[in-house]
Amino acid sequence: WMAVDGHVYDVSKFARLHPGGSQIIEQYAGQDVTGVFFELHRKDVLAKYAKLRVGRLEGAKEDGTLGEVGAISAVPFAEIPAFQGQNSPYYRESHKRLLQAVRSFVQTELEPIAESADLSGEYPDLELRQKLGKSGMFGIRLGPGPWLKALGSLGIKIPGDVAPEDFDYFHEMIAHQEFGRLGRPGFIDSLGAGYGISVPAIFHFGSDEVKRTLGPQLLMGDKHSVLSISEPFAGSDVAALQATAEKTPDGKFYAVNGLKKWITEGMYADYFVTAVRTGKTGTPKDLSMLLVERGPGLETKQIKTTYSTCCGTCMVIMNNVKVPVGNLLGKEGNGFRQIMYNFNHERWIITTSLIGQGRQAVADTFMWARQRKIFGKSLIDQAVIRNKLAASAAALEGLQAFLETVTYDMCKTKGGAVGDRLAGPIALLKYQ
């Protein structure tokens, strides 16, 4: 047995599994090893091995080391400044409620599996996707839109009991940042990166029949869709897309042929919001958007990228895939405009998630700098470390302030992120 921060742990069976071997455990047996432990480990390791606790030292104070699930942190720069005392015109009580509800979900449902899923490359299973859907975690990361009222009709509450009419882009921003705190980009993207930029297109441009039949399945997590635009020879240059869709002689289907590449979550997607060329003028007016269901003629192949394969990044190969004409999103020839419609919000989401990841990194660094000692004092007492922490915090809060300015503009602009005027500020935000 040994004690850490007042808690007593039985590490008899764990000793032989310890990465440093059992010898280092045995030499500290029967002792309070709090100081030694925190020299080598982050505090959240204790949560991972809470099941080894067998008691608490008599007279030990309640430390609150791990905090309550969903709690607001007191660690410097661990929170959006408005939640650590800053006066802000952007946030209401509903934003704090949503933050804590989303954080509780992330901490209880996602953090325990994040590391293993990211390292193994295992795709999220249907059960996890349904959990994300039925908890509202899919719906709120789509942003303000018609899907929020649809959630209510499915018996799904917005986390924090936020009313659909009160939900704004700051609520969405908070949700993305909380997921970003997981700190594992591959795993984070496996939880709806492709879904989040494809479902709005289905709701905005899909037929009433598609929205009625497929919409609920997507929101519940029963079905999964992704955005399928990039190709081997066309990424940002969407006007150069080569995938084609030609109507069959009976006029009931499109025959789709071509390749799509770097499609996030494609390996486990049921539907692909796909950009295709329906015309032959050689201009952007040739482009259309189709909702392509996985089926005969459609094959996906995993692409190994620089991060985890658990997000299912893939090549989509389409060989005479038959797509009902009713799966046309909007009108023929409007595809380029629809793709551009998505881009602003997509870039804003990427920025928001990365700032969330950055904030957690800064918070973890502060905590570690207080724990780790060198040359007889904590790292945080070393001038060079304090300088680095200050520089990181300044960069982080500068980005957060820019993000909030753009997000407020989105809240007050008709159509939100859509439109030429916000394209520049959002692109600059992503660049920063």
Buried (B, 14 or more C-beta within 10 A) or exposed (E): EBBBBBBBBEBEEBBEEEEEEBEEBEEBEEEBBBEBBBEEBBBEEBBEEEEBEEEBEEEEEEBEBBBEEBEBBEBBBBBBBBBBEEEBEBBBEBBBBBBBBBBBBBBEBBBEEBBEBBEEBBBBEEEBBBBBBBBBBBBBBBBBBEBBEBBEEBEBBBBBEBEBEBBBBBBBBBBBBBBBBBBBBBBBBBBBBBBBBBBBBBBBBBBEEBBEEBBBBBBBBBBBBBBBBBBEEBEEEBBEBEBBBBEEEEEEBBBBBBBBBBBBBBBBBBBBBBBBBBBEEEEBBBBBBBBBBBEEBBEBEBBEEEBBBBBBBBBBBBEEBBBBBEBBBBEBBBBBBBBBBBBBBBBBBBBBBBBBBBBBBBBBBBBBBBBBBEEEEBBBBBEEBEEBBEEBBEEBBEBBEBBBEBBBBBEEBEEBBBBEEBBEBBBEBBEE
